[in-house]
């Protein structure tokens, strides 16, 4: 209910989606982990003012549509669509409960409408009786005036119409019935209302409320992968201590073929693991003299190239240095900055902290340092 008025929503999901291609209609493609029709219907389901949702599906997908909606906790009436969008919406109108006062009509192919937009449409329709969401066009529009002639239109007067479109129930039902009596087919619901003599009012839509028409309209799908890394090195006299790519003043360094930066070694193993690219031992073996004494920052840059070649970017890195001595609290920010530069990411994506073993084990006895790292990698691409 909205201000004591019964509200229904009709979601047009019966199209073939031929311009999208593929074996199934576009409304069943995955959008952010859900079928498009589920994501769209879910927006209306979240709006507390909507009393009834009617989803119009093509005859061959009614059962699948109902199953998907129920699985996602969305209660909806399923209507069988017609040949054209206008026919399908009309079938949805026939399913409206008799006590419905106002109806919103929305395309399943607009899965990014916001609840706020629905609420604004409801507020407007109670006062205006027929409203459409629309946004000012961004491009200059030319109109054909003949086979080889065109003129520039006044862009300030042009709006791109979206859904939802909201109407008083009696008004839109009357508009549809008149259209069918007179054999008229319109491109949207507002066109039928306007033709029937009802003024249609514009409210502000959203540029985020895009319509998925072709594959190029599909949002980027994101794959996130997690990796972990662990390393430990014993202290060794006569070596400098490197942690997180920086030299830290201490009486001993760490033993190893490279500069033995235990922290960056753990980070690199985490990154390689998340990308499914093995470990640092496989890429930079201690039997290879090329890596003798090499800076682990140089190796980290190589790892950055490896994961980039696989299409991944760093989501974040969280690492901990486990040592009784030296204390690293004064160096954490510099470590993060240095590692971030080598990876080509912002500093806020790398978090480094320190802890001890409370004097237990080889670390507690001051024999060495260990490090543990966890990272996420992100790959983006079309669904």
C-alpha positions as CSV (number, residue, x, y, z in Angstrom):
1,X,0.0,0.0,0.0
2,X,1.1,3.5,-0.7
3,X,-1.0,6.3,1.0
4,X,-3.8,3.8,1.4
5,X,-3.7,2.9,-2.3
6,X,-3.1,-0.6,-3.6
7,X,-0.1,-0.8,-5.9
8,X,0.8,-3.4,-8.4
9,X,3.9,-3.9,-10.6
10,X,4.0,-5.5,-14.0
11,X,7.4,-6.7,-15.2
12,X,7.6,-7.4,-19.0
13,X,9.9,-10.4,-19.4
14,X,8.5,-12.2,-22.4
15,X,10.8,-10.9,-25.1
16,X,13.0,-13.1,-27.2
17,X,16.1,-11.0,-26.8
18,X,17.1,-11.7,-30.4
19,X,19.5,-8.8,-30.6
20,X,21.4,-10.2,-27.6
21,X,22.0,-13.6,-29.2
22,X,22.5,-16.7,-27.2
23,X,20.5,-19.8,-26.6
24,X,18.2,-18.3,-24.0
25,X,16.3,-15.0,-23.8
26,X,18.4,-12.2,-22.3
27,X,16.2,-11.9,-19.2
28,X,17.6,-15.2,-18.0
29,X,21.3,-14.2,-18.4
30,X,23.4,-13.8,-15.3
31,X,23.5,-10.3,-13.9
32,X,25.7,-10.0,-10.8
33,X,25.1,-13.6,-9.8
34,X,21.3,-13.7,-10.5
35,X,19.1,-14.2,-13.6
36,X,18.2,-10.7,-15.0
37,X,14.5,-11.3,-14.4
38,X,15.2,-12.2,-10.8
39,X,17.4,-9.1,-10.2
40,X,14.7,-6.9,-11.7
41,X,11.8,-8.4,-9.8
42,X,13.8,-8.3,-6.7
43,X,13.9,-4.5,-6.8
44,X,10.2,-4.3,-6.7
45,X,10.0,-7.0,-4.0
46,X,12.2,-4.9,-1.8
47,X,9.8,-1.9,-2.1
48,X,7.4,-2.1,0.8
49,X,4.7,-0.2,-1.1
50,X,4.3,-2.9,-3.8
51,X,1.3,-5.2,-3.0
52,X,1.4,-7.4,-6.1
53,X,4.1,-8.3,-8.7
54,X,3.1,-9.8,-12.0
55,X,5.9,-11.1,-14.2
56,X,4.9,-11.7,-17.9
57,X,7.0,-14.5,-19.4
58,X,7.0,-16.2,-22.8
59,X,5.1,-19.5,-22.8
60,X,8.3,-21.6,-23.1
61,X,9.9,-20.1,-20.0
62,X,6.9,-19.6,-17.6
63,X,7.9,-22.6,-15.4
64,X,11.5,-21.7,-15.3
65,X,10.7,-18.1,-14.5
66,X,8.4,-19.0,-11.6
67,X,11.0,-21.5,-10.2
68,X,13.7,-18.9,-10.3
69,X,11.6,-16.3,-8.6
70,X,10.4,-18.7,-5.9
71,X,14.0,-19.9,-5.2
72,X,14.9,-16.3,-4.5
73,X,12.0,-15.6,-2.2
74,X,10.0,-13.4,-4.7
75,X,6.3,-13.9,-4.7
76,X,4.8,-13.1,-8.1
77,X,1.9,-13.9,-10.4
78,X,3.1,-15.4,-13.7
79,X,1.3,-14.3,-16.9
80,X,1.9,-15.7,-20.3
81,X,3.2,-13.1,-22.8
82,X,2.1,-12.3,-26.3
83,X,3.8,-11.7,-29.6
84,X,4.8,-8.1,-28.9
85,X,5.6,-6.2,-25.8
86,X,2.3,-4.4,-25.9
87,X,0.5,-7.8,-26.0
88,X,2.5,-9.0,-23.1
89,X,1.8,-6.0,-20.9
90,X,-1.9,-6.3,-21.8
91,X,-1.8,-9.9,-20.5
92,X,-0.3,-8.6,-17.3
93,X,-3.0,-5.9,-17.0
94,X,-5.6,-8.7,-17.2
95,X,-4.0,-10.3,-14.1
96,X,-4.2,-7.3,-11.9
97,X,-6.3,-7.7,-8.7
98,X,-9.6,-5.9,-9.0
99,X,-8.8,-3.6,-6.1
100,X,-5.6,-2.3,-7.6
101,X,-5.4,1.5,-7.7
102,X,-2.1,2.2,-9.5
103,X,0.2,0.1,-11.6
104,X,3.9,0.4,-12.5
105,X,5.1,-1.2,-15.7
106,X,8.8,-2.1,-16.0
107,X,11.0,-3.9,-18.4
108,X,12.9,-6.9,-17.1
109,X,15.8,-5.7,-19.2
110,X,16.3,-2.8,-16.8
111,X,17.8,-4.6,-13.8
112,X,19.4,-1.5,-12.3
113,X,16.4,0.6,-11.4
114,X,16.6,1.7,-7.8
115,X,13.9,1.4,-5.1
116,X,14.2,5.2,-4.7
117,X,13.1,5.6,-8.3
118,X,10.0,3.4,-7.8
119,X,9.1,5.4,-4.7
120,X,9.4,8.7,-6.7
121,X,7.2,7.3,-9.5
122,X,4.6,6.4,-6.9
123,X,4.7,9.8,-5.3
124,X,4.3,11.4,-8.8
125,X,1.6,9.2,-10.1
126,X,-0.8,9.8,-7.3
127,X,-0.8,13.5,-8.3
128,X,-0.4,13.2,-12.1
129,X,-2.1,9.9,-12.9
130,X,0.4,9.1,-15.7
131,X,4.2,9.4,-15.4
132,X,7.3,8.2,-17.0
133,X,10.9,8.2,-15.9
134,X,13.2,9.9,-18.4
135,X,16.7,11.4,-18.6
136,X,17.9,14.3,-20.8
137,X,19.7,13.0,-23.9
138,X,23.4,13.6,-23.9
139,X,24.0,13.4,-27.7
140,X,23.0,15.9,-30.3
141,X,20.0,14.5,-32.2
142,X,19.4,14.8,-35.9
143,X,16.0,14.1,-37.4
144,X,15.5,13.0,-41.0
145,X,13.3,15.3,-43.1
146,X,13.8,13.5,-46.4
147,X,15.8,10.7,-48.0
148,X,18.9,12.8,-48.0
149,X,18.2,15.6,-45.6
150,X,18.2,15.9,-41.8
151,X,18.0,18.7,-39.3
152,X,19.4,19.2,-35.8
153,X,16.8,19.1,-33.1
154,X,16.8,21.2,-29.9
155,X,18.6,18.8,-27.5
156,X,17.3,20.6,-24.4
157,X,13.8,19.4,-25.3
158,X,14.8,15.7,-25.8
159,X,14.5,13.0,-23.2
160,X,15.3,9.3,-23.3
161,X,12.3,7.5,-21.8
162,X,12.8,4.7,-19.3
163,X,10.8,2.4,-17.1
164,X,9.1,2.1,-14.6
165,X,6.1,4.0,-16.1
166,X,3.3,4.5,-13.6
167,X,-0.4,4.9,-14.2
168,X,-3.7,5.0,-12.5
169,X,-5.1,1.5,-13.2
170,X,-8.3,2.7,-14.9
171,X,-6.4,5.1,-17.1
172,X,-3.9,2.6,-18.5
173,X,-6.4,-0.2,-18.9
174,X,-8.6,2.2,-20.9
175,X,-5.6,3.3,-23.0
176,X,-4.8,-0.3,-23.9
177,X,-8.4,-1.2,-24.7
178,X,-8.7,1.8,-27.0
179,X,-5.4,0.9,-28.8
180,X,-6.7,-2.6,-29.4
181,X,-10.1,-1.4,-30.6
182,X,-8.4,0.9,-33.1
183,X,-5.5,-1.5,-34.1
184,X,-2.8,0.8,-32.8
185,X,0.6,-0.4,-31.7
186,X,2.8,1.9,-29.6
187,X,6.4,1.6,-28.6
188,X,5.7,2.0,-24.9
189,X,2.8,2.3,-22.4
190,X,3.0,6.1,-22.2
191,X,2.4,6.3,-26.0
192,X,-0.9,4.5,-25.6
193,X,-2.0,6.7,-22.7
194,X,-1.0,9.9,-24.6
195,X,-2.9,8.7,-27.7
196,X,-6.0,8.1,-25.6
197,X,-5.9,11.7,-24.5
198,X,-4.2,11.5,-21.1
199,X,-1.3,13.8,-20.4
200,X,1.9,12.1,-19.5
201,X,4.3,13.7,-17.1
202,X,8.1,13.2,-16.9
203,X,10.0,12.6,-13.7
204,X,13.8,12.3,-13.4
205,X,15.1,8.9,-14.3
206,X,18.7,7.7,-13.8
207,X,21.5,7.2,-16.2
208,X,22.3,4.0,-14.2
209,X,18.9,2.6,-15.2
210,X,20.2,1.2,-18.4
211,X,18.3,-1.2,-20.7
212,X,20.1,-4.4,-21.6
213,X,19.6,-4.7,-25.4
214,X,22.8,-6.0,-26.9
215,X,25.7,-7.9,-25.4
216,X,27.6,-4.7,-25.2
217,X,25.1,-3.4,-22.6
218,X,26.0,-6.2,-20.2
219,X,27.9,-5.2,-17.1
220,X,31.3,-6.4,-16.4
221,X,31.4,-9.7,-14.5
222,X,34.0,-9.9,-11.8
223,X,35.9,-13.0,-10.7
224,X,37.5,-12.8,-7.3
225,X,40.2,-15.3,-6.2
226,X,41.9,-15.6,-2.9
227,X,45.5,-16.7,-2.2
228,X,47.6,-17.4,0.9
229,X,51.3,-17.3,1.4
230,X,53.7,-18.3,4.2
231,X,57.4,-18.1,4.6
232,X,60.0,-18.3,7.3
233,X,63.8,-17.5,7.4
234,X,66.4,-18.0,10.1
235,X,68.6,-15.1,11.2
236,X,72.1,-14.9,9.8
237,X,75.0,-12.8,10.9
238,X,76.7,-10.5,8.4
239,X,73.5,-9.8,6.3
240,X,71.2,-6.8,6.1
241,X,67.6,-7.2,7.2
242,X,65.0,-6.5,4.5
243,X,61.3,-6.6,5.3
244,X,58.6,-5.4,2.9
245,X,61.1,-4.1,0.5
246,X,62.9,-1.8,2.9
247,X,66.1,-2.2,5.0
248,X,65.5,-2.2,8.7
249,X,68.3,-1.5,11.1
250,X,69.1,-4.7,13.1
251,X,72.1,-6.7,14.2
252,X,71.3,-9.6,11.9
253,X,69.7,-10.2,8.5
254,X,67.9,-13.3,7.2
255,X,69.4,-16.3,5.5
256,X,68.4,-17.0,1.9
257,X,69.4,-17.1,-1.7
258,X,67.9,-13.7,-2.5
259,X,67.7,-10.8,0.0
260,X,65.5,-13.2,2.1
261,X,62.7,-10.7,2.5
262,X,60.4,-13.1,4.3
263,X,57.4,-10.7,4.1
264,X,57.5,-10.1,0.3
265,X,58.1,-13.8,-0.2
266,X,54.8,-14.6,1.6
267,X,53.1,-11.9,-0.4
268,X,54.4,-13.2,-3.7
269,X,53.3,-16.8,-2.9
270,X,49.8,-15.5,-2.0
271,X,49.6,-13.6,-5.3
272,X,50.9,-16.5,-7.4
273,X,48.6,-18.9,-5.6
274,X,45.5,-16.8,-6.2
275,X,46.3,-16.6,-9.9
276,X,47.0,-20.4,-10.1
277,X,50.6,-19.8,-11.1
278,X,52.5,-22.0,-8.7
279,X,54.9,-20.4,-6.2
280,X,58.1,-18.4,-6.0
281,X,60.3,-21.5,-5.8
282,X,59.1,-22.5,-9.2
283,X,59.5,-19.1,-10.7
284,X,62.7,-18.0,-9.0
285,X,64.5,-21.2,-7.9
286,X,67.5,-20.9,-5.4
287,X,69.5,-23.0,-7.8
288,X,69.5,-20.2,-10.4
289,X,72.4,-17.8,-9.9
290,X,70.4,-15.0,-11.5
291,X,68.5,-14.7,-8.3
292,X,71.4,-14.8,-5.9
293,X,71.2,-11.7,-3.7
294,X,68.4,-10.2,-5.8
295,X,66.1,-7.7,-4.2
296,X,62.7,-9.2,-3.5
297,X,61.1,-6.0,-4.8
298,X,62.5,-6.9,-8.2
299,X,60.9,-10.3,-7.9
300,X,57.6,-8.7,-6.7
301,X,57.6,-6.6,-9.9
302,X,58.0,-9.8,-11.9
303,X,55.1,-11.4,-10.0
304,X,53.0,-8.3,-10.8
305,X,53.7,-8.9,-14.5
306,X,52.7,-12.6,-14.2
307,X,49.3,-11.9,-12.6
308,X,48.6,-9.1,-15.0
309,X,49.3,-11.4,-17.9
310,X,46.6,-13.7,-16.6
311,X,44.1,-10.8,-16.5
312,X,44.1,-10.2,-12.8
313,X,44.5,-7.1,-10.7
314,X,45.2,-6.8,-7.0
315,X,42.1,-6.4,-4.8
316,X,43.9,-6.2,-1.5
317,X,46.7,-7.8,0.5
318,X,46.7,-8.3,4.2
319,X,50.0,-9.6,5.7
320,X,51.5,-10.1,9.1
321,X,55.1,-10.3,10.2
322,X,55.7,-12.7,13.0
323,X,58.8,-11.8,15.0
324,X,59.9,-11.1,18.6
325,X,62.5,-8.6,17.4
326,X,62.9,-6.2,15.7
327,X,59.6,-4.3,16.2
328,X,58.1,-3.2,12.9
329,X,55.4,-0.8,14.0
330,X,57.4,2.2,12.9
331,X,58.0,0.8,9.4
332,X,54.6,-0.6,8.4
333,X,53.4,2.4,6.4
334,X,56.7,2.6,4.5
335,X,56.5,-1.1,3.7
336,X,53.0,-0.7,2.4
337,X,54.0,2.2,0.2
338,X,57.1,0.4,-1.2
339,X,55.2,-2.8,-2.0
340,X,52.3,-0.9,-3.5
341,X,54.6,0.9,-5.9
342,X,56.2,-2.3,-7.0
343,X,52.7,-3.8,-7.7
344,X,51.4,-0.6,-9.3
345,X,48.5,-0.3,-6.9
346,X,47.3,2.3,-4.3
347,X,48.7,2.1,-0.8
348,X,45.3,1.5,0.8
349,X,45.2,-1.9,-0.9
350,X,48.1,-3.2,1.2
351,X,47.9,-3.7,5.0
352,X,50.9,-4.9,6.9
353,X,50.9,-5.6,10.6
354,X,53.2,-7.3,13.2
355,X,52.8,-9.8,16.0
356,X,54.9,-12.1,18.2
357,X,54.7,-15.7,19.4
358,X,54.9,-14.6,23.1
359,X,58.4,-16.1,23.3
360,X,57.4,-19.5,22.1
361,X,59.1,-21.6,19.4
362,X,62.0,-20.6,17.1
363,X,60.6,-17.1,16.6
364,X,60.2,-16.7,20.4
365,X,63.8,-17.8,20.9
366,X,64.9,-15.1,18.4
367,X,66.1,-17.6,15.7
368,X,64.2,-16.1,12.8
369,X,61.1,-14.4,11.4
370,X,58.0,-15.7,9.6
371,X,55.3,-14.0,7.6
372,X,51.8,-14.9,6.5
373,X,49.9,-13.1,3.7
374,X,46.4,-13.3,2.2
375,X,45.4,-11.6,-1.0
376,X,42.5,-11.2,-3.4
377,X,42.8,-10.9,-7.1
378,X,40.1,-9.6,-9.4
379,X,39.4,-10.4,-13.0
380,X,36.8,-8.4,-14.9
381,X,35.2,-9.2,-18.3
382,X,31.9,-9.4,-20.0
383,X,29.3,-11.9,-18.7
